[in-house]
Amino acid sequence: MAPLDPLIDPFWLSTTMHRESVVFISREDGQSEARLLFPPDAILAVTSAAGDSAYVEGADYLIDHHAGRIIRTPGSRMPRVTREVIAAADGALTHGWIVDVTYTHPAGLWTSHVPAHAGARLPRVTRRLQRGEPLTICLTGDSISEGYDASGFHGVPPYQPAFGALVASALQHRYGAAVQLHNLATAGWTAADALWDTGRIAAASPDLVIVAFGMNDACYADAGEFAANVSGVLRRVRDGVTHVEFVVVSPMLPTLECTWVVPGRFDQYRGALAELTADGVVVADVTRLWSEVVARKDPHDLSGNGLNHPNDFGHRLYAQTILALIG
């Protein structure tokens, strides 16, 4: 795995973008290019997602510094796909399509949403971290929370952990506290499923519970039903563990190829979850950050399966958002 700091440092505070992922999708004229989040000053590395191939400027790619584009040259060794291949992938791992770009850029370019520190609403967690005391975290959620499609989850290079493990490792690294993560997430689950798993969560006597659902819920649940289910999870866990505090995560956005969800529900979900904010409960608004990133990039640049899972870069966006709230 790569060193931890470049993975967890908030991209919006840095002038170096580490391993931003791009996918080259061929146009009708055969050309392919991808957008970077920021116009680059200097390119530090362009590699395969696995890190086992390094690409050469001029031979494999060109950089349009002003427009923030990376352009695949004819005969390049970098992978590319067509829209037809994307449509036929049917949720298969897209790790092999991805190219990672590390570059420097001017400061102050991110003027969109920035997750705000909310440690004051998590006083017990904050106090334990500042004192270097042990911290127990439970993560409940769906396949995204379980770890799909981080490279580490699939056991392929560069073996990056999913967002839950990134958060736990970062807190331990930053505060010197022993952080134990219980990842209880289950692929296919909705918040309604978690209502019947709260006994297992409470049995771990967690200090912090991260609740991250929404992708599967968007197949059937309106915002009111979804928020009520999440609220029920919080209530039932707190009935068993009175001292527990919560981070509730609003989900990433699927690609357009993910046709079985109702796209309009995601923004409604983030609004409904915001109403749950209270002492001991904060909301990590991944939905808003994700939407503002994909306003500048192709959604497939962040996707791990072409549909509804994040890739390594997407998992880092989850982790950076959650960590910004905590500390």
C-alpha positions as CSV (number, residue, x, y, z in Angstrom):
1,M,0.0,0.0,0.0
2,A,1.1,3.6,-0.7
3,P,2.1,5.8,2.3
4,L,-0.9,6.9,4.3
5,D,-0.6,10.6,4.3
6,P,-1.1,11.3,0.6
7,L,-4.2,9.1,0.7
8,I,-5.9,10.9,3.6
9,D,-4.8,14.5,3.3
10,P,-7.8,16.5,2.0
11,F,-7.2,17.3,-1.6
12,W,-8.9,20.7,-1.2
13,L,-6.1,21.8,1.2
14,S,-3.1,20.6,-0.8
15,T,-1.3,21.8,-3.9
16,T,-0.3,18.2,-4.8
17,M,-3.0,15.9,-6.2
18,H,-2.0,12.3,-5.4
19,R,-3.1,9.5,-7.8
20,E,-6.1,11.2,-9.2
21,S,-7.8,8.6,-11.4
22,V,-8.9,9.1,-15.0
23,V,-10.4,6.8,-17.6
24,F,-9.8,7.3,-21.3
25,I,-13.1,6.9,-23.2
26,S,-12.8,6.9,-27.0
27,R,-14.7,9.4,-28.9
28,E,-16.3,8.8,-32.3
29,D,-13.2,10.2,-34.0
30,G,-11.0,7.7,-32.1
31,Q,-9.4,10.3,-29.9
32,S,-9.5,10.0,-26.1
33,E,-8.8,12.5,-23.3
34,A,-9.7,13.0,-19.7
35,R,-10.1,16.0,-17.4
36,L,-8.1,16.5,-14.3
37,L,-9.7,18.1,-11.3
38,F,-7.2,21.1,-11.5
39,P,-5.1,22.6,-14.2
40,P,-1.6,21.1,-13.5
41,D,1.6,23.0,-12.9
42,A,3.9,20.0,-13.1
43,I,3.2,16.3,-13.7
44,L,4.9,14.1,-11.1
45,A,3.8,10.7,-12.2
46,V,1.4,9.0,-14.6
47,T,0.9,5.3,-14.0
48,S,-1.4,2.4,-14.3
49,A,-3.8,2.1,-11.3
50,A,-1.7,-0.9,-10.1
51,G,1.4,1.2,-10.3
52,D,3.3,-1.3,-12.4
53,S,3.4,0.8,-15.5
54,A,4.8,4.3,-15.8
55,Y,3.7,6.4,-18.8
56,V,5.9,8.9,-20.6
57,E,4.8,12.4,-21.6
58,G,5.0,12.8,-25.4
59,A,5.0,9.1,-26.1
60,D,1.9,8.0,-24.1
61,Y,0.2,11.3,-23.3
62,L,0.1,15.1,-23.7
63,I,-0.9,17.6,-21.2
64,D,-3.1,20.7,-21.9
65,H,-2.1,22.7,-18.8
66,H,-4.5,25.5,-19.4
67,A,-7.6,23.3,-19.8
68,G,-6.5,20.7,-17.3
69,R,-6.7,17.8,-19.8
70,I,-4.6,14.7,-20.3
71,I,-4.7,13.5,-23.9
72,R,-3.9,10.0,-24.9
73,T,-1.5,9.9,-27.9
74,P,-2.0,7.5,-30.8
75,G,-0.1,4.3,-30.0
76,S,-0.1,5.0,-26.3
77,R,0.4,2.2,-23.9
78,M,-2.4,3.6,-21.6
79,P,-5.7,1.7,-21.5
80,R,-8.8,3.1,-23.2
81,V,-12.4,1.9,-23.5
82,T,-15.4,2.7,-25.6
83,R,-18.9,3.5,-24.4
84,E,-20.0,0.2,-25.7
85,V,-17.4,-1.6,-23.5
86,I,-18.6,0.4,-20.5
87,A,-22.2,-0.5,-21.2
88,A,-21.4,-4.2,-21.5
89,A,-19.2,-4.4,-18.4
90,D,-22.2,-5.1,-16.2
91,G,-20.5,-4.2,-12.9
92,A,-17.2,-5.9,-13.5
93,L,-14.1,-4.4,-11.8
94,T,-12.8,-1.5,-13.9
95,H,-9.4,-1.3,-12.2
96,G,-7.6,-2.1,-15.4
97,W,-9.1,0.8,-17.2
98,I,-7.8,3.4,-14.7
99,V,-4.8,5.7,-15.0
100,D,-3.5,7.5,-12.0
101,V,-2.1,11.0,-12.3
102,T,0.0,12.8,-9.6
103,Y,0.6,16.5,-10.2
104,T,1.1,19.9,-8.6
105,H,-1.3,22.8,-9.1
106,P,-1.8,26.3,-7.8
107,A,-3.3,26.9,-4.4
108,G,-6.9,28.1,-3.9
109,L,-8.4,26.5,-6.9
110,W,-11.1,24.5,-5.0
111,T,-13.8,27.0,-4.3
112,S,-16.7,24.5,-4.0
113,H,-17.9,22.5,-1.0
114,V,-15.5,21.9,1.8
115,P,-16.4,19.5,4.6
116,A,-16.4,21.4,7.9
117,H,-14.9,20.2,11.1
118,A,-17.7,19.0,13.4
119,G,-15.7,17.7,16.4
120,A,-17.7,19.8,18.8
121,R,-20.7,17.6,18.1
122,L,-18.7,14.5,18.8
123,P,-17.2,15.5,22.2
124,R,-16.6,12.1,23.6
125,V,-14.8,10.8,20.5
126,T,-12.8,14.1,20.2
127,R,-11.8,13.9,23.9
128,R,-10.7,10.2,23.6
129,L,-8.6,10.9,20.5
130,Q,-6.9,14.0,22.0
131,R,-6.0,12.0,25.1
132,G,-4.7,9.1,23.0
133,E,-7.3,6.8,24.5
134,P,-8.5,3.6,22.7
135,L,-11.3,4.1,20.3
136,T,-13.7,1.5,19.0
137,I,-15.5,2.1,15.6
138,C,-18.3,0.1,14.1
139,L,-19.1,0.6,10.4
140,T,-22.5,-0.5,9.1
141,G,-23.5,-0.1,5.5
142,D,-23.7,-1.7,2.1
143,S,-21.2,-3.1,-0.4
144,I,-19.5,0.3,-0.7
145,S,-18.9,0.3,3.1
146,E,-17.9,-3.4,3.0
147,G,-15.1,-2.3,0.7
148,Y,-16.1,-2.8,-2.9
149,D,-14.2,-1.8,-5.2
150,A,-11.1,-0.6,-3.5
151,S,-8.0,-2.4,-4.8
152,G,-7.2,-3.8,-1.3
153,F,-10.7,-5.4,-1.1
154,H,-10.0,-7.4,-4.2
155,G,-6.3,-8.1,-3.3
156,V,-4.8,-6.3,-6.3
157,P,-2.1,-3.7,-6.5
158,P,-1.8,-1.1,-5.0
159,Y,-3.8,-2.8,-2.2
160,Q,-5.4,0.4,-1.0
161,P,-7.9,-0.2,1.9
162,A,-11.5,0.9,1.6
163,F,-12.7,4.1,3.3
164,G,-13.5,2.5,6.7
165,A,-10.0,1.1,7.2
166,L,-8.5,4.4,5.9
167,V,-10.4,6.4,8.5
168,A,-9.4,4.0,11.3
169,S,-5.7,4.0,10.2
170,A,-5.7,7.8,9.9
171,L,-7.1,8.4,13.3
172,Q,-4.6,6.0,14.9
173,H,-1.7,7.6,12.9
174,R,-2.7,11.2,13.8
175,Y,-3.5,10.8,17.4
176,G,-1.5,7.8,18.5
177,A,-4.6,6.1,19.9
178,A,-5.4,2.4,19.4
179,V,-8.3,2.4,17.0
180,Q,-10.2,-0.8,16.5
181,L,-12.6,-1.1,13.5
182,H,-15.4,-3.6,13.3
183,N,-16.7,-3.5,9.7
184,L,-20.2,-5.0,9.8
185,A,-21.3,-3.8,6.4
186,T,-22.9,-6.3,4.1
187,A,-23.3,-6.1,0.3
188,G,-26.8,-5.6,-0.8
189,W,-28.1,-4.1,2.5
190,T,-30.2,-1.1,3.0
191,A,-30.7,0.9,6.2
192,A,-33.8,-1.2,6.7
193,D,-31.6,-4.3,7.0
194,A,-29.4,-2.5,9.5
195,L,-32.4,-2.0,11.8
196,W,-32.2,-5.8,12.6
197,D,-28.4,-5.7,13.1
198,T,-28.2,-3.1,15.9
199,G,-27.7,-5.8,18.5
200,R,-24.4,-6.9,16.9
201,I,-23.3,-3.2,16.7
202,A,-24.1,-2.6,20.3
203,A,-22.3,-5.8,21.4
204,A,-19.0,-4.2,20.3
205,S,-19.6,-1.3,22.7
206,P,-18.5,1.2,20.1
207,D,-17.4,4.8,20.8
208,L,-18.3,5.8,17.2
209,V,-20.6,4.2,14.7
210,I,-20.3,5.1,11.0
211,V,-23.7,4.6,9.2
212,A,-23.3,4.6,5.4
213,F,-26.3,3.5,3.3
214,G,-28.2,4.9,0.4
215,M,-27.1,3.3,-2.8
216,N,-29.4,0.3,-2.5
217,D,-32.1,2.3,-0.7
218,A,-32.4,4.5,-3.8
219,C,-34.0,1.6,-5.6
220,Y,-37.2,1.8,-3.5
221,A,-37.2,4.2,-0.6
222,D,-38.2,7.9,-0.7
223,A,-36.2,10.3,1.5
224,G,-38.6,10.2,4.4
225,E,-38.5,6.4,4.6
226,F,-34.7,6.3,4.2
227,A,-34.1,8.9,6.9
228,A,-36.6,7.2,9.3
229,N,-34.7,3.9,8.9
230,V,-31.3,5.6,9.5
231,S,-32.8,7.4,12.5
232,G,-34.1,4.0,13.8
233,V,-30.6,2.5,13.6
234,L,-29.2,5.4,15.7
235,R,-31.9,5.1,18.2
236,R,-31.6,1.3,18.6
237,V,-27.8,1.4,18.9
238,R,-28.0,4.2,21.5
239,D,-30.5,2.2,23.5
240,G,-27.8,-0.4,23.9
241,V,-24.7,1.9,24.2
242,T,-25.7,5.3,25.8
243,H,-22.3,6.9,25.2
244,V,-22.1,6.2,21.5
245,E,-21.7,8.9,18.8
246,F,-22.4,8.7,15.1
247,V,-21.1,9.8,11.7
248,V,-23.9,9.4,9.1
249,V,-22.6,9.2,5.5
250,S,-24.6,10.3,2.5
251,P,-23.7,8.2,-0.5
252,M,-21.7,8.7,-3.7
253,L,-23.5,9.1,-7.0
254,P,-23.9,6.2,-9.4
255,T,-23.1,6.5,-13.1
256,L,-25.8,6.9,-15.7
257,E,-25.4,3.2,-16.6
258,C,-26.8,2.3,-13.1
259,T,-30.4,2.3,-14.3
260,W,-32.1,0.5,-11.3
261,V,-31.8,3.4,-8.9
262,V,-33.8,6.7,-8.9
263,P,-31.1,9.4,-9.4
264,G,-33.2,12.2,-7.9
265,R,-33.3,10.5,-4.5
266,F,-29.6,11.1,-3.7
267,D,-29.9,14.8,-3.3
268,Q,-33.1,14.3,-1.3
269,Y,-31.3,11.8,0.9
270,R,-28.6,14.2,1.8
271,G,-31.2,16.8,2.7
272,A,-33.1,14.4,4.9
273,L,-29.9,13.1,6.6
274,A,-28.9,16.7,7.4
275,E,-32.0,16.9,9.6
276,L,-30.5,14.2,11.8
277,T,-27.6,16.4,12.9
278,A,-27.5,16.8,16.6
279,D,-25.2,16.5,19.6
280,G,-23.5,13.2,19.0
281,V,-24.6,12.9,15.4
282,V,-22.8,14.5,12.4
283,V,-23.4,14.0,8.7
284,A,-20.5,13.4,6.2
285,D,-21.9,14.8,3.0
286,V,-20.1,12.7,0.4
287,T,-23.0,13.2,-2.0
288,R,-22.3,16.9,-2.3
289,L,-18.6,16.6,-2.6
290,W,-18.9,13.8,-5.2
291,S,-21.4,15.8,-7.3
292,E,-19.0,18.7,-7.4
293,V,-16.1,16.6,-8.3
294,V,-18.0,14.8,-11.2
295,A,-19.1,18.2,-12.4
296,R,-15.4,18.6,-13.4
297,K,-14.6,15.0,-14.3
298,D,-16.3,12.0,-16.0
299,P,-18.2,9.9,-13.4
300,H,-16.3,6.8,-14.6
301,D,-13.1,8.4,-13.3
302,L,-14.3,7.7,-9.8
303,S,-16.1,4.4,-10.4
304,G,-14.7,1.0,-9.5
305,N,-17.3,-1.0,-11.4
306,G,-18.8,1.4,-13.9
307,L,-22.0,1.6,-11.9
308,N,-22.3,2.1,-8.2
309,H,-19.1,1.4,-6.4
310,P,-16.1,3.8,-5.9
311,N,-12.6,3.0,-7.0
312,D,-9.5,3.8,-4.9
313,F,-9.8,7.5,-5.6
314,G,-13.5,7.4,-4.7
315,H,-12.8,5.6,-1.4
316,R,-10.3,8.4,-0.6
317,L,-13.0,11.0,-1.1
318,Y,-15.2,9.1,1.4
319,A,-12.3,8.9,3.9
320,Q,-11.2,12.5,3.5
321,T,-14.8,13.8,4.1
322,I,-15.3,11.7,7.2
323,L,-11.8,12.7,8.6
324,A,-12.5,16.4,8.0
325,L,-15.5,16.2,10.3
326,I,-13.7,14.3,13.1
327,G,-10.4,16.1,13.2
